[in-house]
């Protein structure tokens, strides 16, 4: 895959509640512009939500409430010639769950490639999804009966 980037969108959002919903919405907007099908867009939204859940652990006493943090969550959407790459990272915090966990399995099922890395205090999850080959191919895939 090519590392050449056409466009890059950078977002830093507070690591709190409603602000995190901006990330899957921004991803969906970029994917729509690139000609992804509705199913592919929803998969990307779900993948970004799963990655955010991995990066932003929940409170042990309230499993559906995220721990408050002063550190923002960083998102980099890179539009390449062949791929859309979504890079989510945060500094400080707990280690990522085991890569065999349910969240990781969901993330891998929804994307073409996913990887994580920890460098110093920065934890990163990188998602890559192949772009539709052409507008005609994207149109054909959108209307295919499964």
C-alpha positions as CSV (number, residue, x, y, z in Angstrom):
1,X,0.0,0.0,0.0
2,X,1.1,3.5,-0.7
3,X,2.3,5.8,2.1
4,X,1.5,8.8,-0.1
5,X,-1.2,11.0,1.5
6,X,-3.6,13.2,-0.3
7,X,-5.4,14.8,2.6
8,X,-4.9,14.8,6.4
9,X,-7.5,15.8,9.0
10,X,-6.4,16.3,12.5
11,X,-8.8,16.3,15.5
12,X,-8.0,16.7,19.2
13,X,-11.0,16.2,21.3
14,X,-11.5,16.2,25.1
15,X,-11.5,12.7,26.6
16,X,-15.0,13.2,27.9
17,X,-18.4,11.9,27.0
18,X,-20.1,13.5,24.1
19,X,-17.0,15.0,22.6
20,X,-15.8,11.5,21.7
21,X,-18.8,11.0,19.3
22,X,-17.2,13.6,17.0
23,X,-14.6,11.0,15.9
24,X,-16.8,8.4,14.3
25,X,-18.9,11.2,12.8
26,X,-15.8,12.8,11.2
27,X,-14.7,9.4,10.0
28,X,-18.1,8.8,8.4
29,X,-18.0,12.2,6.6
30,X,-14.5,11.4,5.1
31,X,-15.5,7.9,4.1
32,X,-18.7,9.2,2.4
33,X,-16.6,11.7,0.4
34,X,-14.3,8.8,-0.7
35,X,-17.2,6.7,-2.0
36,X,-17.4,4.0,0.7
37,X,-20.7,2.1,0.8
38,X,-23.2,2.7,3.6
39,X,-22.2,-0.7,5.2
40,X,-18.5,0.2,5.0
41,X,-19.1,3.6,6.6
42,X,-21.1,2.0,9.5
43,X,-18.3,-0.5,9.9
44,X,-15.7,2.3,10.1
45,X,-17.9,4.2,12.6
46,X,-18.1,1.1,14.8
47,X,-14.4,0.5,14.4
48,X,-13.6,4.0,15.6
49,X,-16.0,3.5,18.5
50,X,-14.2,0.2,19.4
51,X,-10.8,1.9,19.2
52,X,-11.9,4.7,21.4
53,X,-13.3,2.2,23.9
54,X,-9.9,0.5,24.0
55,X,-8.0,3.8,24.5
56,X,-10.4,5.2,27.0
57,X,-11.0,2.6,29.7
58,X,-14.2,2.7,31.7
59,X,-14.6,3.1,35.4
60,X,-14.6,-0.3,37.2
61,X,-17.6,0.7,39.3
62,X,-19.6,2.0,36.4
63,X,-18.7,-0.1,33.3
64,X,-20.4,2.1,30.8
65,X,-18.9,5.4,32.0
66,X,-15.5,6.5,30.8
67,X,-12.9,7.6,33.2
68,X,-12.4,11.4,33.1
69,X,-9.1,12.5,31.8
70,X,-7.4,15.9,31.3
71,X,-5.6,14.5,28.2
72,X,-7.2,14.9,24.8
73,X,-7.7,12.1,22.4
74,X,-5.9,12.7,19.1
75,X,-7.3,11.6,15.8
76,X,-5.5,11.7,12.4
77,X,-7.5,10.8,9.3
78,X,-5.1,10.2,6.4
79,X,-6.6,9.9,3.0
80,X,-4.1,8.0,0.8
81,X,-4.2,6.9,-2.8
82,X,-5.2,3.4,-1.8
83,X,-6.3,3.6,1.9
84,X,-8.0,5.6,4.5
85,X,-5.9,5.5,7.7
86,X,-7.3,6.4,11.0
87,X,-4.8,7.0,13.8
88,X,-6.1,7.4,17.3
89,X,-3.8,8.1,20.2
90,X,-3.7,9.2,23.8
91,X,-1.0,10.0,26.2
92,X,-0.9,8.7,29.7
93,X,-3.4,6.2,31.0
94,X,-3.8,2.5,31.5
95,X,-2.3,-0.1,29.2
96,X,-4.5,-1.4,26.4
97,X,-6.5,-4.6,27.0
98,X,-5.0,-7.9,25.9
99,X,-5.0,-8.2,22.1
100,X,-7.2,-11.3,22.3
101,X,-10.0,-9.4,24.1
102,X,-13.5,-9.0,22.6
103,X,-12.9,-5.4,21.7
104,X,-9.8,-6.3,19.6
105,X,-11.7,-9.1,17.9
106,X,-14.5,-6.7,16.9
107,X,-12.0,-4.1,15.7
108,X,-10.2,-6.7,13.5
109,X,-13.5,-7.9,12.1
110,X,-14.5,-4.4,11.0
111,X,-11.3,-3.3,9.3
112,X,-8.7,-4.4,6.8
113,X,-5.8,-3.8,9.1
114,X,-5.4,-2.7,12.7
115,X,-2.3,-2.3,14.8
116,X,-1.3,-0.7,18.1
117,X,1.9,0.6,19.6
118,X,3.1,2.2,22.8
119,X,6.0,4.7,22.6
120,X,6.9,6.3,25.8
121,X,3.7,7.8,27.2
122,X,1.8,7.7,23.9
123,X,-0.6,4.8,23.1
124,X,-1.7,4.6,19.4
125,X,-4.2,2.5,17.5
126,X,-3.9,2.6,13.7
127,X,-6.8,1.5,11.5
128,X,-6.4,1.0,7.7
129,X,-9.2,0.5,5.3
130,X,-8.8,0.1,1.5
131,X,-10.6,2.7,-0.5
132,X,-13.1,1.7,-3.2
133,X,-11.1,1.2,-6.4
134,X,-13.2,3.5,-8.5
135,X,-16.5,5.4,-8.3
136,X,-18.0,2.8,-10.6
137,X,-16.7,-0.1,-8.4
138,X,-18.1,1.6,-5.2
139,X,-21.4,2.1,-6.9
140,X,-21.6,-1.6,-8.0
141,X,-20.6,-2.7,-4.5
142,X,-23.3,-0.5,-2.9
143,X,-26.0,-2.1,-5.0
144,X,-24.9,-5.7,-4.8
145,X,-27.3,-8.1,-3.1
146,X,-25.7,-10.1,-0.4
